[in-house]
Amino acid sequence: MQANKVQVLMVGNNKGGVGKSTISAFLADYFANSKGKKVLLIDIDPQANLSSSFLNMQPTANGSGYEPPMLEGKISSVIDIMDGLETQIYPTSFEDLYIIPSHADLVEWDNKEYLMDNFSKFIFSDFIQSVFDLIIIDTPPAKGFLTRAALRCSDHVLIPFVPEHKSILGLGAMVSLVKTSAMLRGKPINIVGILPNRYDGRLNGFHQKTMADLKAVPILDELLTPIMVRNRSTWLGLDLQSASPNQPSQLKKSTAAYKEVKALGDFVNSKVFIENKTTESSEVVSEVTA
């Protein structure tokens, strides 16, 4: 059986504040600008932090959060996907990188089971499958239908975490959720890894001790990525669409920050595209020789 051309990567963790949106943006930038992949970002977190990295998001009329800017005379967001409506895909300042932004009102959809079918229909539509190489889905810090919809469609999952006690408590539950979702849909989901993010070795050994505690749990240790993203002041300047530079690819290649994100991208690329291509080739050979 041949795998879909489009690879779908979900970035998720049930814990908030671990940098899912930042990592999603970094990877989108890496694949679009360093690997020449046609990338679609889908932001299904109502906080819309990822959307704000690429679009000039506007406050909602009721002050509940943010909504996308107008595109071709209308506002479109991921809510349109969930409702089965025609959805606009927003361009970004990068040629091969596009986004379907979130909306503050999306929080009201997390208890609507029907959105799971609509989301799947969109992801596996002929148009999406024929245009893009990679879809990256940024998810909310919850186990509701939004996260489950993403898991139903994903080939791969990357789980960022901050090496602090509260952050790692839910890692086992997140891994279990991924495995359960794979079992229910009858198709494996590749856990790319558990990624230490915002690591700071200056905190009196606090992060080092937390990492040691994590490595003592075999099921988590085997999923721990060899790459970590450190807590750098550089990242503070990359959060907004209006910043310059606002993505790692625009940094000087000699900087530690650039090299760190490139290492992360190379690692994820090896898991999402290189290993996937090898597996796909093996499946084709098996079918031919059977």
Secondary structure, DSSP 8 states (H G I E B T S, - for coil): ----SSEEEEE--SSSSS-HHHHHHHHHHHHHHTS---EEEEE--TT-HHHHHHS--EE-TTSSSEE---BTTB---HHHHHTT-----EE-SSTTEEEE---GGGGGGTT-TTHHHHHHHHHTSHHHHHH-SEEEEE--SS-SHHHHHHHHH-SEEEEEE-SSHHHHHTHHHHHHHHHHHHHHHTS--EEEEEEEEEE-TTSTTHHHHHHHHHHTSHHHHTTB-S--EE--GGGGGGSSTTSSS-SGGGS-TTSHHHHHHHHHHHHHHIIIIIHHHHHHHHHHHHHHH-
